[in-house]
Amino acid sequence: MLISDSGWSKIKDSVKEKLLFGNEPSAELIAILTVYFVQGILGLARLAVSFFLKDELLLSPAQVSALFGIVALPWMMKPLFGFISDGLPIFGYHRRPYLILSGILGVVSWVLLATIVSTPIAATIAISLSSLSVAGSDVIVDSLVVERARKESQANAGSLQSLCWGASSLGGLITAYFSGLLLEHFTTRSIFAITATFPLIVCGVAWLIAEKPVIVDSSKSNKSNFIGMKTQLGQLRQAITQKAIWLPTAFIFIWQATPSADSAFFFFTTNELHFQPEFLGRLRLVTSVASLLGIWLFQRFLRSVPFRVMFAWSIVLSATLGMTMLLLVTHANRTLGIDDHWFSLGDSLVLTVMGQIAYMPVLVLAARLCPSGVEATLFAVLMSMLNVAGLFSYELGAGLMHLLGITESNFDRLWILVLITNLSTLLPLPFIKWLPGADFQGGIEEDEENPFVPDLVPELMLKEPESELVE
């Protein structure tokens, strides 16, 4: 049975509205979503990396936490990647070649982990290269998203960010369960080898980016690049000195920099509770579903909530619900008749939904703050601040684990760590007014030194309670 032209049109409109959140389907959009999807798929090796560090390299919880802080360093270099891609085209292109190089670097890093890495230092270098690969590709697609997000209407604000993070979460969802199941049957190095094939997809879709080559007279190219980079630096300096940018960024930094107990909790669940890789994969599957649920809830119900209100409630609820981990680490859940496995599943589901809902507006804000010409650079600066905060979080967590004497077999004081990490998440609340309020009418004025400043005032911050700010 043939479908009429009107039928195809209805199907296309339905796909656009229901699956793409109102975004026009195109080859470039497919490429953008594919890169985010691959970032999610790379989660296939996440558990393998943790078990590799714990069981094969015999690192302690504090050492693993410190290592994860170090391998986050490439994400702090995102402004440099953005600056280079914006100002230094390769063969006339600002986006495609850098995306291809990122994919190649990803392949190399996972092949190294699958073959010759056998020491903590070598593992740190290889994992850092993998992190560098993802951070590089992330800068490129982020810049494309920012370019598109600035053109969104108020009604569709945040839809592209939701779509992109949905693609990433879908990739994580597909590989979540298999990340644990495969560890039951294959070695960690075999999983690293499988993971090495995924960055090749990024290289392939780079050719779908709709980009016209920049044609510059070779005799003037160096001078033009210098002038362009100087202009970028000037625009970047003007942008980051605006209160409407650095105050919200400072708030998000404080929120993200509180100490993390993740590494200690991984050792606790595997060494104390004896959770097997297959169950940990199932746990990751639940959190991936929860992440998608959080994105859907934000997109469907919470985009019009005033930003201060959303963050205040998210912080308080996350800190309160996070205290439920005390029941697990003290084994009080067993007294209540709740199995460790079921308790972990339910706890992870709720906390992940809350975390994703809180994170989505951050993306919308960052995209809306970026002026034309330095979108990759400024967005990367904003995101790198979050990654610097992540480094602080892991290193503070590592320091606390060391001070509390938490090791791969001693979890007597883990409850203190859980208490500290949850209470510390309340620290940003006194600074909630650093975020634009529902009645914010724009705090940046145009002047001769800042001719592009009006572009920095996001539409989201000029409306009523539909205000949303914005990784």
KOLBA-440140 format. One record per residue (C-alpha): residue number from 1; residue in one letter; chain; x, y, z. Coordinates in pm, whole numbers. Layout:
! residues N
     k   r   c       c1       c2       c3
   NUM   A   A        X        Y        Z
...
This chain:
! residues 471
     k   r   c       c1       c2       c3
     1   M   A        0        0        0
     2   L   A      149      330     -116
     3   I   A      148      634      107
     4   S   A       31      961      -50
     5   D   A      235     1280      -42
     6   S   A        5     1420      226
     7   G   A       55     1101      427
     8   W   A      435     1136      411
     9   S   A      398     1501      508
    10   K   A      195     1405      816
    11   I   A      452     1140      912
    12   K   A      735     1390      872
    13   D   A      551     1650     1080
    14   S   A      478     1390     1347
    15   V   A      846     1283     1362
    16   K   A      951     1648     1381
    17   E   A      714     1731     1666
    18   K   A      718     1408     1868
    19   L   A     1072     1272     1822
    20   L   A     1273     1585     1733
    21   F   A     1092     1825     1969
    22   G   A     1007     2061     1683
    23   N   A     1355     2067     1525
    24   E   A     1372     2043     1147
    25   P   A     1523     1708     1037
    26   S   A     1846     1742      837
    27   A   A     2171     1557      769
    28   E   A     2356     1792     1004
    29   L   A     2106     1734     1285
    30   I   A     2155     1359     1237
    31   A   A     2532     1410     1264
    32   I   A     2496     1616     1584
    33   L   A     2266     1363     1746
    34   T   A     2493     1075     1638
    35   V   A     2795     1230     1811
    36   Y   A     2595     1269     2132
    37   F   A     2465      914     2086
    38   V   A     2823      782     2057
    39   Q   A     2915      966     2376
    40   G   A     2645      765     2546
    41   I   A     2753      437     2385
    42   L   A     3107      485     2519
    43   G   A     2952      411     2859
    44   L   A     2992       45     2757
    45   A   A     3345       62     2899
    46   R   A     3263      258     3214
    47   L   A     3231      -41     3445
    48   A   A     3524     -213     3273
    49   V   A     3744       88     3352
    50   S   A     3639       84     3719
    51   F   A     3703     -288     3756
    52   F   A     4032     -257     3564
    53   L   A     4157        8     3807
    54   K   A     4031     -179     4114
    55   D   A     4112     -542     4037
    56   E   A     4399     -533     3785
    57   L   A     4589     -220     3886
    58   L   A     4490     -265     4255
    59   L   A     4417      102     4323
    60   S   A     4248      218     4645
    61   P   A     3920      420     4652
    62   A   A     4110      744     4717
    63   Q   A     4353      671     4432
    64   V   A     4069      596     4190
    65   S   A     3893      919     4288
    66   A   A     4214     1115     4240
    67   L   A     4273      950     3901
    68   F   A     3921     1037     3783
    69   G   A     3991     1397     3879
    70   I   A     4308     1398     3669
    71   V   A     4149     1243     3359
    72   A   A     3885     1519     3371
    73   L   A     4158     1774     3288
    74   P   A     4097     1758     2908
    75   W   A     3742     1877     2971
    76   M   A     3888     2190     3130
    77   M   A     4074     2254     2805
    78   K   A     3749     2284     2611
    79   P   A     3789     2664     2581
    80   L   A     4123     2606     2406
    81   F   A     3963     2354     2168
    82   G   A     3679     2595     2099
    83   F   A     3918     2884     2045
    84   I   A     4127     2680     1801
    85   S   A     3829     2547     1604
    86   D   A     3671     2894     1584
    87   G   A     3992     3070     1479
    88   L   A     4209     2815     1296
    89   P   A     4033     2632     1012
    90   I   A     4189     2316      866
    91   F   A     4168     2309      486
    92   G   A     3916     2590      520
    93   Y   A     3685     2406      764
    94   H   A     3623     2492     1129
    95   R   A     3426     2184     1235
    96   R   A     3466     1870     1018
    97   P   A     3845     1812     1048
    98   Y   A     3842     1857     1424
    99   L   A     3558     1610     1457
   100   I   A     3754     1355     1250
   101   L   A     4071     1409     1457
   102   S   A     3872     1358     1776
   103   G   A     3738     1027     1647
   104   I   A     4086      903     1552
   105   L   A     4224      998     1896
   106   G   A     3941      803     2058
   107   V   A     4026      490     1862
   108   V   A     4395      517     1960
   109   S   A     4319      564     2332
   110   W   A     4093      258     2360
   111   V   A     4334       43     2158
   112   L   A     4610      138     2403
   113   L   A     4392       34     2698
   114   A   A     4311     -293     2521
   115   T   A     4675     -381     2456
   116   I   A     4976     -229     2633
   117   V   A     4849      -34     2936
   118   S   A     4960     -210     3255
   119   T   A     5053       63     3507
   120   P   A     4854      338     3684
   121   I   A     5048      610     3499
   122   A   A     4987      451     3159
   123   A   A     4619      403     3244
   124   T   A     4590      768     3345
   125   I   A     4744      878     3014
   126   A   A     4527      647     2800
   127   I   A     4203      736     2980
   128   S   A     4296     1105     2956
   129   L   A     4340     1066     2579
   130   S   A     3995      910     2560
   131   S   A     3860     1200     2764
   132   L   A     4039     1441     2529
   133   S   A     3873     1274     2231
   134   V   A     3522     1308     2372
   135   A   A     3586     1663     2494
   136   G   A     3710     1766     2148
   137   S   A     3409     1625     1965
   138   D   A     3182     1770     2232
   139   V   A     3316     2122     2168
   140   I   A     3238     2092     1798
   141   V   A     2882     1967     1832
   142   D   A     2819     2207     2121
   143   S   A     2909     2499     1894
   144   L   A     2667     2372     1629
   145   V   A     2395     2337     1892
   146   V   A     2462     2689     2019
   147   E   A     2434     2830     1667
   148   R   A     2095     2663     1630
   149   A   A     1976     2739     1985
   150   R   A     2016     3114     1936
   151   K   A     1758     3094     1657
   152   E   A     1499     2909     1868
   153   S   A     1176     3083     1955
   154   Q   A     1076     3127     2319
   155   A   A      823     2846     2278
   156   N   A     1092     2601     2162
   157   A   A     1369     2720     2395
   158   G   A     1567     2430     2534
   159   S   A     1420     2175     2293
   160   L   A     1747     2114     2108
   161   Q   A     1943     2066     2431
   162   S   A     1678     1820     2548
   163   L   A     1702     1635     2218
   164   C   A     2082     1616     2228
   165   W   A     2094     1494     2585
   166   G   A     1818     1252     2502
   167   A   A     2038     1107     2226
   168   S   A     2328     1073     2470
   169   S   A     2106      909     2729
   170   L   A     1967      672     2465
   171   G   A     2321      563     2377
   172   G   A     2390      506     2746
   173   L   A     2063      318     2780
   174   I   A     2147       77     2497
   175   T   A     2489      -13     2640
   176   A   A     2410       18     3012
   177   Y   A     2309     -341     3084
   178   F   A     2568     -487     2847
   179   S   A     2845     -294     3026
   180   G   A     2797     -531     3318
   181   L   A     2683     -843     3134
   182   L   A     2989     -849     2907
   183   L   A     3217     -836     3212
   184   E   A     3070    -1170     3320
   185   H   A     3199    -1330     2997
   186   F   A     3486    -1117     2864
   187   T   A     3798     -950     3002
   188   T   A     3817     -576     3052
   189   R   A     4066     -551     2765
   190   S   A     3821     -721     2528
   191   I   A     3558     -462     2617
   192   F   A     3811     -183     2558
   193   A   A     3876     -330     2211
   194   I   A     3503     -331     2132
   195   T   A     3473       28     2254
   196   A   A     3756      134     2021
   197   T   A     3523       91     1722
   198   F   A     3270      352     1834
   199   P   A     3479      668     1775
   200   L   A     3501      565     1407
   201   I   A     3131      654     1381
   202   V   A     3220     1012     1476
   203   C   A     3472     1025     1191
   204   G   A     3204      903      949
   205   V   A     2927     1150     1038
   206   A   A     3168     1447     1032
   207   W   A     3107     1467      657
   208   L   A     2737     1540      720
   209   I   A     2816     1874      885
   210   A   A     2681     2152      662
   211   E   A     2987     2373      649
   212   K   A     3114     2598      373
   213   P   A     3492     2624      341
   214   V   A     3652     2954      441
   215   I   A     3850     3082      145
   216   V   A     4138     3306      247
   217   D   A     4423     3444       40
   218   S   A     4727     3238      144
   219   S   A     4942     3550      152
   220   K   A     4705     3702      406
   221   S   A     4593     3389      591
   222   N   A     4833     3421      884
   223   K   A     4747     3787      935
   224   S   A     4375     3711      903
   225   N   A     4399     3427     1155
   226   F   A     4584     3655     1397
   227   I   A     4326     3932     1362
   228   G   A     4043     3681     1395
   229   M   A     4189     3529     1710
   230   K   A     4252     3875     1857
   231   T   A     3891     3968     1788
   232   Q   A     3775     3645     1950
   233   L   A     3979     3718     2261
   234   G   A     3829     4064     2281
   235   Q   A     3475     3932     2246
   236   L   A     3546     3658     2498
   237   R   A     3685     3906     2751
   238   Q   A     3382     4131     2710
   239   A   A     3147     3836     2753
   240   I   A     3297     3680     3066
   241   T   A     3314     4015     3251
   242   Q   A     2936     4051     3240
   243   K   A     2757     3977     3567
   244   A   A     2477     3806     3375
   245   I   A     2735     3542     3279
   246   W   A     2982     3505     3563
   247   L   A     2738     3513     3856
   248   P   A     2527     3218     3735
   249   T   A     2852     3040     3639
   250   A   A     2990     3092     3991
   251   F   A     2671     2949     4141
   252   I   A     2688     2639     3921
   253   F   A     3058     2601     4008
   254   I   A     2983     2594     4382
   255   W   A     2701     2346     4319
   256   Q   A     2926     2108     4124
   257   A   A     3243     2143     4337
   258   T   A     3108     1974     4650
   259   P   A     3293     1649     4740
   260   S   A     3200     1322     4572
   261   A   A     3168      977     4732
   262   D   A     3131      791     4400
   263   S   A     3459      599     4408
   264   A   A     3417      487     4769
   265   F   A     3061      380     4696
   266   F   A     3175      169     4398
   267   F   A     3424      -16     4621
   268   F   A     3155      -55     4888
   269   T   A     2900     -209     4649
   270   T   A     3152     -450     4493
   271   N   A     3371     -544     4792
   272   E   A     3123     -514     5081
   273   L   A     2783     -582     4921
   274   H   A     2936     -812     4656
   275   F   A     2730     -670     4368
   276   Q   A     2827     -855     4050
   277   P   A     2904     -679     3718
   278   E   A     2577     -800     3567
   279   F   A     2375     -630     3843
   280   L   A     2584     -313     3817
   281   G   A     2498     -313     3446
   282   R   A     2133     -346     3540
   283   L   A     2180      -54     3780
   284   R   A     2327      154     3499
   285   L   A     2029       61     3282
   286   V   A     1796      197     3550
   287   T   A     1992      523     3576
   288   S   A     1991      562     3196
   289   V   A     1613      522     3189
   290   A   A     1591      766     3480
   291   S   A     1803     1016     3288
   292   L   A     1567     1000     2990
   293   L   A     1273     1036     3228
   294   G   A     1431     1345     3382
   295   I   A     1481     1500     3037
   296   W   A     1120     1425     2942
   297   L   A      983     1570     3265
   298   F   A     1186     1887     3218
   299   Q   A     1080     1921     2854
   300   R   A      714     1847     2926
   301   F   A      641     2016     3258
   302   L   A      928     2221     3399
   303   R   A     1055     2454     3128
   304   S   A      834     2738     3256
   305   V   A      936     2706     3622
   306   P   A     1139     3009     3743
   307   F   A     1502     2914     3753
   308   R   A     1566     3001     4118
   309   V   A     1265     2798     4225
   310   M   A     1374     2494     4023
   311   F   A     1728     2499     4157
   312   A   A     1631     2562     4518
   313   W   A     1391     2269     4522
   314   S   A     1629     2045     4326
   315   I   A     1914     2110     4571
   316   V   A     1702     2056     4882
   317   L   A     1532     1742     4747
   318   S   A     1859     1593     4618
   319   A   A     2031     1648     4953
   320   T   A     1736     1501     5142
   321   L   A     1695     1199     4918
   322   G   A     2072     1148     4909
   323   M   A     2061     1081     5283
   324   T   A     1884      754     5205
   325   M   A     2229      618     5114
   326   L   A     2295      614     5489
   327   L   A     2046      329     5518
   328   L   A     2251      123     5272
   329   V   A     2600      193     5410
   330   T   A     2485      120     5768
   331   H   A     2283     -184     5650
   332   A   A     1971      -33     5811
   333   N   A     1778     -125     5497
   334   R   A     1815     -491     5594
   335   T   A     1655     -418     5930
   336   L   A     1365     -265     5738
   337   G   A     1342     -582     5530
   338   I   A     1463     -417     5206
   339   D   A     1716     -613     5002
   340   D   A     2041     -433     4913
   341   H   A     1979     -480     4539
   342   W   A     1625     -344     4541
   343   F   A     1722      -52     4764
   344   S   A     2006       45     4528
   345   L   A     1780       28     4222
   346   G   A     1513      252     4374
   347   D   A     1761      499     4519
   348   S   A     1951      535     4191
   349   L   A     1628      586     3996
   350   V   A     1505      875     4210
   351   L   A     1841     1051     4247
   352   T   A     1918     1033     3874
   353   V   A     1580     1181     3777
   354   M   A     1637     1471     4017
   355   G   A     1992     1526     3894
   356   Q   A     1895     1534     3527
   357   I   A     1606     1775     3588
   358   A   A     1843     2009     3771
   359   Y   A     2108     1989     3498
   360   M   A     1894     2057     3188
   361   P   A     1837     2432     3253
   362   V   A     2214     2476     3289
   363   L   A     2258     2370     2926
   364   V   A     1988     2606     2806
   365   L   A     2145     2900     2989
   366   A   A     2496     2837     2858
   367   A   A     2375     2813     2498
   368   R   A     2172     3133     2523
   369   L   A     2461     3335     2666
   370   C   A     2695     3275     2372
   371   P   A     2734     3554     2113
   372   S   A     2788     3487     1743
   373   G   A     3149     3430     1640
   374   V   A     3276     3281     1967
   375   E   A     2997     3035     2038
   376   A   A     3230     2734     2058
   377   T   A     3481     2918     2274
   378   L   A     3245     3079     2524
   379   F   A     3024     2774     2558
   380   A   A     3340     2571     2620
   381   V   A     3453     2822     2884
   382   L   A     3122     2788     3066
   383   M   A     3134     2410     3043
   384   S   A     3499     2393     3148
   385   M   A     3408     2572     3468
   386   L   A     3177     2281     3546
   387   N   A     3459     2039     3472
   388   V   A     3700     2229     3699
   389   A   A     3430     2198     3964
   390   G   A     3416     1825     3889
   391   L   A     3793     1803     3948
   392   F   A     3749     1974     4286
   393   S   A     3466     1734     4364
   394   Y   A     3672     1420     4299
   395   E   A     3986     1549     4469
   396   L   A     3795     1670     4776
   397   G   A     3629     1329     4788
   398   A   A     3968     1159     4764
   399   G   A     4101     1373     5049
   400   L   A     3804     1293     5269
   401   M   A     3840      919     5199
   402   H   A     4204      937     5303
   403   L   A     4127     1134     5622
   404   L   A     3844      898     5717
   405   G   A     4057      589     5654
   406   I   A     3819      449     5389
   407   T   A     3996      176     5192
   408   E   A     3903     -111     4963
   409   S   A     3809     -316     5271
   410   N   A     3737      -64     5549
   411   F   A     3401      116     5520
   412   D   A     3340      185     5892
   413   R   A     3333      561     5836
   414   L   A     3167      563     5496
   415   W   A     2849      693     5660
   416   I   A     3039     1007     5764
   417   L   A     3151     1060     5405
   418   V   A     2791     1019     5281
   419   L   A     2672     1267     5545
   420   I   A     2936     1526     5451
   421   T   A     2885     1494     5075
   422   N   A     2507     1533     5103
   423   L   A     2510     1824     5347
   424   S   A     2769     2006     5135
   425   T   A     2529     2009     4838
   426   L   A     2326     2267     5034
   427   L   A     2616     2518     5024
   428   P   A     2497     2697     4705
   429   L   A     2157     2791     4854
   430   P   A     2272     3122     5011
   431   F   A     2382     3231     4662
   432   I   A     2056     3144     4485
   433   K   A     2002     3512     4398
   434   W   A     2302     3495     4167
   435   L   A     2065     3328     3925
   436   P   A     1822     3544     3722
   437   G   A     1480     3565     3884
   438   A   A     1139     3534     3724
   439   D   A     1108     3914     3699
   440   F   A     1455     3969     3553
   441   Q   A     1437     4223     3270
   442   G   A     1795     4221     3149
   443   G   A     2101     4343     3335
   444   I   A     2337     4419     3046
   445   E   A     2335     4752     2877
   446   E   A     2472     4831     2536
   447   D   A     2775     5055     2517
   448   E   A     3049     5139     2273
   449   E   A     3293     4894     2427
   450   N   A     3043     4607     2421
   451   P   A     2859     4640     2088
   452   F   A     2749     4277     2085
   453   V   A     2627     4271     2444
   454   P   A     2250     4274     2366
   455   D   A     2302     3933     2202
   456   L   A     2425     3807     2536
   457   V   A     2092     3871     2705
   458   P   A     1903     3547     2653
   459   E   A     1540     3567     2551
   460   L   A     1477     3325     2833
   461   M   A     1589     3589     3083
   462   L   A     1373     3865     2935
   463   K   A     1040     3689     2975
   464   E   A      827     3622     3277
   465   P   A      832     3299     3469
   466   E   A      900     3118     3146
   467   S   A     1249     3227     3217
   468   E   A     1504     2951     3191
   469   L   A     1872     2991     3199
   470   V   A     2110     2778     3093
   471   E   A     2710     2226     3010
